[in-house]
Every structure is written in structure tokens, then in C-alpha cells.
């Protein structure tokens, strides 16, 4: 048998390495949990959520939105592993405790924006240049 005809083993995504199963072309996890980081990410998600739960929540999303959903699962799982009681809420509470910087305190926020005088005319169209509203009789 020539070497070119030997079937090569498919690489498995991190999810199926953890689950000790074969990964197929329809794998919902493959795009999001590949490589060595994928294994660690999937372990974190599996420790907090069940695999069935993650599949049931990812499946209805469009492919473009599944990336963001899987990223959200990872963030929440890592937060739950760090703080089992509050999870990501602890991050939100910590951010709320920080004082909000004021624009005048941070000079990088002033981008040399044009200053518009208060008596500047309102930009707009004159009513004569606008087409008549549909269903409205023309005044001419």
C-alpha cells in the first residue's frame, strides 16, 4: 500500500481530547477549543457547566455568534473557579467600586475637538428642498 493512501488520524479539538472521543467535521467545539489552550479552556468550562448544557446553549446561535458565546462561557467559568459564590458578579462589583475618571482629569481624552459656538445655526435642509411626504397633497 503506498504511503499516500494511508488514512491519517484527524486532529481532535481540546474538548474531545478531554472527553476522550473522536472529533468529527460537525464538531461544535472544534473552532473554539483547539490547541493546548483549548484543552485548558474546555476543562474550565466542563468543571463549571456540563457539556450537554454548553452544547444546548451554543447550538441555537449562528456560527458568528457561537464564538462570542463560547468566550462568554470561558469568562464565566474562569470567574466561577476563582470565586465560586459570585463568579463574574465579583468582577462587576470590583469595577463599580473604582472611581470613574473625569474627562478633564485625563488629558488624553481631549482630542482637539472643534468647539461649536452656541449661536451656530442648526444644520438642516430647508423645507422647500424636501420631497412631499407620501400621501400628502402637494402645496403647489
N, C-alpha and C positions, 0 to 999 in steps of 0.2 A: 504494500500500500504506500503510495507516495506521501511524503510529508505534508504536502499542501492540502490533502483531503482529510487529515485528522481533525476532528472537531475540537476546538479549543474551549476550555471551560469559560463560561461567562463570568465576568467580574460581578460580584454581588455588592449591593449597596450596604451601608452601615446598618440599616435596620434588619436586613435579612442575615447579616453576619451575626448579629446579636440574637436573632430568633432562630439561627441555625437552619435556615431554609434557603432554597434556591430563589434567585431573583429573576423575574421574567420581564418581558418588554412592557407589560401593562402595570408594572410596579408603581404604586402611588408614591412610594418613599424615595425612589431612585434619584430624582432630580434634587432632592433636598438633603439627603443624608449620604453623601458619597465621600470616600476617602477616610482617613483616620479620624478627622474631626467629626465626620458623620456618625461614627460609632459612638463617640462620647456624647454627642448631642442626642442621639436616639436613646442611649441608656438613661440620660437625664429625663427625657420625656416619658420613657417607659416606667421609670421609677415613680413618677408623679401621676401620670394618666395611664389608662390601659391602652393597649394597642388598638383594640376594637373601637374605643372612644375616639381616638385620633383619626382612624380611618373613616368613621362615620361623620366626623366633622370636616375632614378635608375633601371627601368625595363630592359633595354638592357644589363646591367652589369651582369657578372657572380656573383653567390652568394658570392664568396670570395671577389670580388671587391666592392660589394654593401656596405660592412662595411666601407671601406675607402672612398667611395663616400659620404655616409651619414655623416661621420666625417668631410669631407671637407665642406659639406653644413652647418654643425653646426658651424664650424670655420668662414666661410664667413658670415653667418647670425649674429653671435655674433659681428664680426668686423663691419658689416654694422650698427648694432644697436648702437655701440659705436661711430662710425664715418660714418654718412650716405653718405658723399661725396666720401671719398677714400676707405672705407672698409678695406680689408686686405692689400691694397697697402700701407696704412699708417704704418702697421707693417713692411712691407718690406723696406720702406723708412727709418724708425727708425733704423732697423738693418744695413742698408747701411751706416748710419751716424756714427755708432760705429767703432772705430779703430780696425782693425784686430790684434789680438795678434800674436807676432812673436814667433816661436818655442824656440828661445834662451831666451825669457823673462819668459817663464813658464817652470820651471824645471820638472814638472810632465809629460811633453811631451817627455822627453828624457828617453827612456825605456831601457837603456843599450843595444842598438842595436850593433851587431858586426860591426866593422869597416873593410871594404874590401879595401885592398890596390889597388891603381890604376893599378899596373902592374900585377894584378892577371889574370891568363889565363881565357879566356871566356869558361864557361861550355857549353859543347855541345857533339855531337856524331861525331865520325869520319865518313867520307862518306862511308867507307868500311862496316860499320855495318848497314847502312840504306838499306832497300829493294829498288829495282829499281822502278822508277816512272812508273805507269801504261802507257802502250803504248810506252815505251822507250825500245829500244833494249838493252839487257844486254851486257856489255863490255867484258865478259869472253867467 
